[in-house]
Amino acid sequence: MTDPDLADKPFGCAVCATQACLRGEIGRMPTTCPTRTLPGIAREAKPYLEEKLHAEMLVADAAPFTPEGRLRSRVEELAFYAKGMGMKRIGVAFCVSMTKEAQRLGRLLRDEGFEAELVCCRVGSIDYDEVGLQKAHPDRFAASCNPLAQARLLNERKVDLIAMMGLCIGHDLIFQRECDAPVTTLVVKDRALDHSPIEALR
Ligand code: SF4
């Protein structure tokens, strides 16, 4: 099944028309499918049997549906996952434009028995001038996003898990790099498409 000559070709997923991986149909996979060209990586299942990873996979697998078969929303999945992993303290790093929704999330999490710690992107009230960024109106104060402080404040509170809500692209990367706890994205900011980036791809 493996053709070593194809191992350094672009992964077939970029142009695949079969998605045969979904059904385990190896014969229908394109010749550049990484399942075929790099099976040592693509078909490595053993790590999933190790205790920590296995526990994470079990909870993730159970997250989409309630026991009654109803689909969970992503907010419900977040709470389900955190509970299943025994997490107690959830951090929420949010964009100031989503304050109302983030605060609602905080209340929902508390209702579910978690401690919730929220930090707004403009925390610290640092002016654009202080970080060397240009302002549209140089005579007025303009608060810079402060992803470093968002991360460090949540580190200070030793949260078990962090949900990002609407951090700008780039700021989200700085934020994640600085966080001690694992970070999951709850809301992706897309100003043009009501925070639904997939709409640009349909
Ligand atoms: S069958 Fe292979 S190439 Fe196609 S989507 Fe699945 S993994 Fe990618």
Residues whose N, C-alpha, C, O or C-beta is under 5 A from the ligand:
A	BS01	SF4	G12 C13 C16 Q19 A20 C21 M29 C33 P34
